[in-house]
Amino acid sequence: MLGETARAAGYRLIVREEVGSTMEEARRALHQGEPGKLWIVARSQNAGRGRHGRQWGSPPGNLYTSLLLTDPCEPALAPQLGFVAGLALHDAAATVLGPAADRLKLKWPNDLLLGGAKTSGLLLEGESRAGRFDVILGCGVNIVSCPSDTPYPVTFLKAEAPQASVEAVLSALGEAWTKRFAVWAQPGGFGPTRAAWLERAAFLGETITIRLPEGPLNGRFAGIDPTGRLQLETDGGSRLIDAGDLFFGTPA
């Protein structure tokens, strides 16, 4: 299911029928000496999770995968890989969707939206061990179904593209990641990565709310800075946000 470009770059694939989570499978492989550039895919998960430990429903038919990268960068640069992965997700979904691709947007920091509804999410975790920094990128894509109990709109790819499948999305994702990562890995590579991400950004220039540990913060989404932090223009001045949950509009 990996394309020619990904295989030529040394990426490999393991497919499991069911796991707790692909993130934990990748971590287990790492601790067993796995050299990296490994995609792990599960047909279903019984303990999938998203950001902040949230449960991620994992019925069969959707894509559940994690990419293990050993020593890809310095720890300070690791958050940038989330933007690389977001672009790869956008590319892959666009390949599968065809004419409906113009309805795709990237929501800071880690979601893919289709028509304003979430269809995919990313999870990035790093681990320092033995003098090395490793990264696991987790990805879930709603292909044939989506949850019904979310506080935000959700959708799935087959609603727009009946031909969408796990195999098609994974193959396109592997190719897109390989190409986007190669651009990012060049000196100054976050510059074109950042520009490409902003071209696809949801809510850019609009009023948003960022949920922070200390409470919600409202302002205009002005972009992302050269390190990937969200730039928020508030009544009290400019703020740079490292992490938080983004919601469209200002709550009543």
BABALO-729713 format. One record per residue (C-alpha): residue number from 0; x, y, z. Coordinates in nm, 2 decimals. Example, Ala and Ser with C-alpha at 12.3 -4.5 7.8 and 13.67 -1.06 7.14 Angstrom:
% residues 2
+-----+--------+--------+--------+
: num :   east :  north :     up :
+-----+--------+--------+--------+
:   0 :   1.23 :  -0.45 :   0.78 :
:   1 :   1.37 :  -0.11 :   0.71 :
+-----+--------+--------+--------+
//
This chain:
% residues 252
+-----+--------+--------+--------+
: num :   east :  north :     up :
+-----+--------+--------+--------+
:   0 :   0.00 :   0.00 :   0.00 :
:   1 :   0.30 :   0.23 :   0.00 :
:   2 :   0.39 :   0.40 :  -0.32 :
:   3 :   0.71 :   0.39 :  -0.52 :
:   4 :   0.84 :   0.72 :  -0.39 :
:   5 :   0.79 :   0.62 :  -0.03 :
:   6 :   0.95 :   0.28 :  -0.07 :
:   7 :   1.25 :   0.43 :  -0.26 :
:   8 :   1.30 :   0.66 :   0.03 :
:   9 :   1.33 :   0.37 :   0.27 :
:  10 :   0.98 :   0.37 :   0.43 :
:  11 :   0.82 :   0.04 :   0.53 :
:  12 :   0.47 :  -0.07 :   0.63 :
:  13 :   0.33 :  -0.31 :   0.89 :
:  14 :  -0.04 :  -0.38 :   0.88 :
:  15 :  -0.22 :  -0.52 :   1.19 :
:  16 :  -0.58 :  -0.64 :   1.21 :
:  17 :  -0.65 :  -0.49 :   1.56 :
:  18 :  -0.43 :  -0.32 :   1.82 :
:  19 :  -0.48 :  -0.11 :   2.12 :
:  20 :  -0.34 :   0.19 :   1.94 :
:  21 :  -0.10 :   0.24 :   1.66 :
:  22 :   0.09 :   0.49 :   1.87 :
:  23 :   0.16 :   0.23 :   2.13 :
:  24 :   0.25 :  -0.02 :   1.87 :
:  25 :   0.50 :   0.23 :   1.73 :
:  26 :   0.64 :   0.30 :   2.07 :
:  27 :   0.68 :  -0.07 :   2.14 :
:  28 :   0.87 :  -0.12 :   1.81 :
:  29 :   1.09 :   0.18 :   1.90 :
:  30 :   1.19 :   0.02 :   2.23 :
:  31 :   1.26 :  -0.31 :   2.06 :
:  32 :   1.52 :  -0.14 :   1.84 :
:  33 :   1.31 :  -0.05 :   1.53 :
:  34 :   1.53 :   0.18 :   1.31 :
:  35 :   1.23 :   0.40 :   1.20 :
:  36 :   1.07 :   0.52 :   0.87 :
:  37 :   0.80 :   0.27 :   0.96 :
:  38 :   0.43 :   0.31 :   0.90 :
:  39 :   0.21 :   0.10 :   1.13 :
:  40 :  -0.15 :   0.06 :   1.02 :
:  41 :  -0.44 :  -0.11 :   1.21 :
:  42 :  -0.77 :  -0.22 :   1.06 :
:  43 :  -0.92 :  -0.12 :   1.40 :
:  44 :  -0.81 :   0.00 :   1.74 :
:  45 :  -0.96 :  -0.07 :   2.08 :
:  46 :  -0.78 :   0.20 :   2.27 :
:  47 :  -0.72 :   0.48 :   2.02 :
:  48 :  -0.65 :   0.82 :   2.15 :
:  49 :  -0.61 :   1.18 :   2.04 :
:  50 :  -0.46 :   1.49 :   2.19 :
:  51 :  -0.47 :   1.54 :   2.57 :
:  52 :  -0.55 :   1.17 :   2.61 :
:  53 :  -0.89 :   1.19 :   2.45 :
:  54 :  -1.04 :   0.87 :   2.33 :
:  55 :  -1.05 :   0.83 :   1.95 :
:  56 :  -1.32 :   0.60 :   1.82 :
:  57 :  -1.18 :   0.34 :   1.58 :
:  58 :  -1.44 :   0.14 :   1.39 :
:  59 :  -1.33 :  -0.07 :   1.09 :
:  60 :  -1.31 :   0.11 :   0.75 :
:  61 :  -1.13 :   0.42 :   0.86 :
:  62 :  -0.75 :   0.48 :   0.85 :
:  63 :  -0.55 :   0.44 :   1.18 :
:  64 :  -0.18 :   0.48 :   1.13 :
:  65 :   0.13 :   0.59 :   1.31 :
:  66 :   0.47 :   0.68 :   1.15 :
:  67 :   0.78 :   0.61 :   1.36 :
:  68 :   1.08 :   0.84 :   1.28 :
:  69 :   1.41 :   0.79 :   1.46 :
:  70 :   1.62 :   1.09 :   1.52 :
:  71 :   1.45 :   1.31 :   1.25 :
:  72 :   1.54 :   1.65 :   1.41 :
:  73 :   1.63 :   1.84 :   1.72 :
:  74 :   1.35 :   1.84 :   1.99 :
:  75 :   1.29 :   2.21 :   1.94 :
:  76 :   1.20 :   2.15 :   1.57 :
:  77 :   0.97 :   1.86 :   1.63 :
:  78 :   0.64 :   2.06 :   1.64 :
:  79 :   0.71 :   2.17 :   1.28 :
:  80 :   0.66 :   1.80 :   1.18 :
:  81 :   0.29 :   1.85 :   1.26 :
:  82 :   0.27 :   2.10 :   0.98 :
:  83 :   0.45 :   1.87 :   0.74 :
:  84 :   0.20 :   1.59 :   0.84 :
:  85 :  -0.09 :   1.83 :   0.80 :
:  86 :   0.02 :   1.92 :   0.45 :
:  87 :   0.07 :   1.55 :   0.36 :
:  88 :  -0.28 :   1.47 :   0.49 :
:  89 :  -0.43 :   1.76 :   0.28 :
:  90 :  -0.24 :   1.63 :  -0.03 :
:  91 :  -0.36 :   1.28 :   0.03 :
:  92 :  -0.72 :   1.37 :   0.08 :
:  93 :  -0.71 :   1.60 :  -0.22 :
:  94 :  -0.58 :   1.31 :  -0.44 :
:  95 :  -0.87 :   1.09 :  -0.33 :
:  96 :  -1.14 :   1.36 :  -0.33 :
:  97 :  -1.08 :   1.50 :  -0.68 :
:  98 :  -1.31 :   1.79 :  -0.76 :
:  99 :  -1.42 :   1.82 :  -0.39 :
: 100 :  -1.06 :   1.89 :  -0.28 :
: 101 :  -1.12 :   2.27 :  -0.29 :
: 102 :  -1.34 :   2.22 :   0.03 :
: 103 :  -1.04 :   2.10 :   0.23 :
: 104 :  -0.87 :   2.32 :   0.49 :
: 105 :  -0.61 :   2.27 :   0.77 :
: 106 :  -0.71 :   2.38 :   1.12 :
: 107 :  -0.43 :   2.47 :   1.36 :
: 108 :  -0.26 :   2.29 :   1.50 :
: 109 :  -0.35 :   1.94 :   1.37 :
: 110 :  -0.69 :   1.88 :   1.21 :
: 111 :  -0.80 :   1.84 :   0.85 :
: 112 :  -1.14 :   1.99 :   0.77 :
: 113 :  -1.37 :   1.90 :   0.48 :
: 114 :  -1.65 :   2.16 :   0.43 :
: 115 :  -1.57 :   2.29 :   0.77 :
: 116 :  -1.61 :   1.95 :   0.94 :
: 117 :  -1.33 :   1.75 :   1.09 :
: 118 :  -1.23 :   1.45 :   0.89 :
: 119 :  -0.89 :   1.38 :   1.02 :
: 120 :  -0.67 :   1.45 :   1.33 :
: 121 :  -0.30 :   1.42 :   1.41 :
: 122 :  -0.11 :   1.34 :   1.72 :
: 123 :   0.26 :   1.41 :   1.76 :
: 124 :   0.47 :   1.26 :   2.04 :
: 125 :   0.85 :   1.28 :   2.10 :
: 126 :   1.08 :   1.07 :   2.31 :
: 127 :   1.44 :   1.13 :   2.42 :
: 128 :   1.64 :   0.82 :   2.49 :
: 129 :   2.00 :   0.70 :   2.45 :
: 130 :   2.11 :   1.05 :   2.35 :
: 131 :   1.86 :   1.06 :   2.06 :
: 132 :   1.52 :   1.22 :   2.00 :
: 133 :   1.25 :   1.01 :   1.82 :
: 134 :   0.91 :   1.11 :   1.70 :
: 135 :   0.58 :   0.92 :   1.65 :
: 136 :   0.32 :   1.08 :   1.43 :
: 137 :  -0.03 :   0.93 :   1.47 :
: 138 :  -0.31 :   0.99 :   1.22 :
: 139 :  -0.67 :   0.89 :   1.21 :
: 140 :  -0.88 :   0.96 :   0.89 :
: 141 :  -1.26 :   0.92 :   0.88 :
: 142 :  -1.32 :   0.74 :   0.55 :
: 143 :  -1.64 :   0.54 :   0.58 :
: 144 :  -1.78 :   0.68 :   0.91 :
: 145 :  -1.74 :   0.94 :   1.18 :
: 146 :  -1.85 :   0.98 :   1.54 :
: 147 :  -2.19 :   1.13 :   1.62 :
: 148 :  -2.13 :   1.26 :   1.97 :
: 149 :  -1.87 :   1.53 :   1.91 :
: 150 :  -1.90 :   1.90 :   2.01 :
: 151 :  -1.79 :   2.01 :   1.66 :
: 152 :  -1.90 :   1.91 :   1.31 :
: 153 :  -1.74 :   1.59 :   1.17 :
: 154 :  -1.76 :   1.41 :   0.84 :
: 155 :  -1.60 :   1.13 :   0.64 :
: 156 :  -1.44 :   1.11 :   0.29 :
: 157 :  -1.68 :   0.87 :   0.13 :
: 158 :  -1.96 :   1.13 :   0.18 :
: 159 :  -1.79 :   1.32 :  -0.10 :
: 160 :  -1.58 :   1.05 :  -0.27 :
: 161 :  -1.75 :   0.71 :  -0.29 :
: 162 :  -1.42 :   0.57 :  -0.42 :
: 163 :  -1.23 :   0.66 :  -0.10 :
: 164 :  -1.07 :   0.36 :   0.07 :
: 165 :  -0.80 :   0.29 :   0.34 :
: 166 :  -0.57 :   0.17 :   0.07 :
: 167 :  -0.61 :   0.47 :  -0.15 :
: 168 :  -0.57 :   0.72 :   0.13 :
: 169 :  -0.27 :   0.54 :   0.28 :
: 170 :  -0.09 :   0.52 :  -0.05 :
: 171 :  -0.14 :   0.89 :  -0.12 :
: 172 :  -0.04 :   0.98 :   0.23 :
: 173 :   0.28 :   0.79 :   0.22 :
: 174 :   0.38 :   0.95 :  -0.11 :
: 175 :   0.28 :   1.30 :   0.01 :
: 176 :   0.46 :   1.27 :   0.34 :
: 177 :   0.78 :   1.16 :   0.17 :
: 178 :   0.78 :   1.46 :  -0.06 :
: 179 :   0.67 :   1.71 :   0.20 :
: 180 :   0.93 :   1.59 :   0.45 :
: 181 :   1.21 :   1.61 :   0.19 :
: 182 :   1.12 :   1.98 :   0.14 :
: 183 :   1.11 :   2.05 :   0.51 :
: 184 :   1.44 :   1.87 :   0.58 :
: 185 :   1.63 :   2.11 :   0.35 :
: 186 :   1.80 :   2.41 :   0.51 :
: 187 :   1.53 :   2.67 :   0.57 :
: 188 :   1.27 :   2.41 :   0.47 :
: 189 :   1.01 :   2.53 :   0.72 :
: 190 :   0.97 :   2.85 :   0.52 :
: 191 :   0.80 :   2.68 :   0.22 :
: 192 :   0.63 :   2.44 :   0.45 :
: 193 :   0.48 :   2.73 :   0.65 :
: 194 :   0.38 :   2.92 :   0.33 :
: 195 :   0.21 :   2.61 :   0.19 :
: 196 :   0.03 :   2.55 :   0.52 :
: 197 :  -0.10 :   2.91 :   0.54 :
: 198 :  -0.24 :   2.87 :   0.18 :
: 199 :  -0.46 :   2.59 :   0.32 :
: 200 :  -0.54 :   2.74 :   0.66 :
: 201 :  -0.89 :   2.75 :   0.79 :
: 202 :  -1.02 :   3.07 :   0.96 :
: 203 :  -0.71 :   3.28 :   0.86 :
: 204 :  -0.79 :   3.64 :   0.92 :
: 205 :  -1.11 :   3.56 :   1.10 :
: 206 :  -1.21 :   3.58 :   1.47 :
: 207 :  -1.14 :   3.26 :   1.66 :
: 208 :  -1.13 :   3.14 :   2.02 :
: 209 :  -0.83 :   2.95 :   2.16 :
: 210 :  -0.90 :   2.74 :   2.47 :
: 211 :  -0.60 :   2.76 :   2.70 :
: 212 :  -0.55 :   2.61 :   3.04 :
: 213 :  -0.61 :   2.95 :   3.20 :
: 214 :  -0.93 :   3.00 :   3.00 :
: 215 :  -1.05 :   3.10 :   2.65 :
: 216 :  -0.88 :   3.38 :   2.45 :
: 217 :  -1.05 :   3.55 :   2.16 :
: 218 :  -0.88 :   3.74 :   1.87 :
: 219 :  -0.81 :   3.75 :   1.50 :
: 220 :  -0.61 :   3.45 :   1.35 :
: 221 :  -0.32 :   3.64 :   1.19 :
: 222 :  -0.11 :   3.34 :   1.08 :
: 223 :   0.17 :   3.13 :   1.22 :
: 224 :   0.52 :   3.26 :   1.31 :
: 225 :   0.85 :   3.12 :   1.17 :
: 226 :   0.85 :   2.86 :   1.44 :
: 227 :   0.49 :   2.75 :   1.40 :
: 228 :   0.32 :   2.93 :   1.69 :
: 229 :  -0.02 :   3.08 :   1.62 :
: 230 :  -0.03 :   3.45 :   1.59 :
: 231 :  -0.34 :   3.60 :   1.76 :
: 232 :  -0.44 :   3.97 :   1.74 :
: 233 :  -0.63 :   4.04 :   2.06 :
: 234 :  -0.77 :   4.36 :   2.21 :
: 235 :  -0.47 :   4.36 :   2.44 :
: 236 :  -0.22 :   4.32 :   2.16 :
: 237 :  -0.05 :   4.04 :   1.98 :
: 238 :  -0.01 :   3.69 :   2.13 :
: 239 :   0.19 :   3.39 :   2.02 :
: 240 :   0.02 :   3.06 :   2.11 :
: 241 :   0.23 :   2.74 :   2.14 :
: 242 :  -0.06 :   2.50 :   2.19 :
: 243 :  -0.43 :   2.51 :   2.24 :
: 244 :  -0.77 :   2.41 :   2.10 :
: 245 :  -0.90 :   2.64 :   1.82 :
: 246 :  -1.27 :   2.72 :   1.78 :
: 247 :  -1.42 :   2.93 :   1.51 :
: 248 :  -1.59 :   3.26 :   1.62 :
: 249 :  -1.64 :   3.41 :   1.97 :
: 250 :  -1.85 :   3.22 :   2.22 :
: 251 :  -2.16 :   3.40 :   2.34 :
+-----+--------+--------+--------+
//
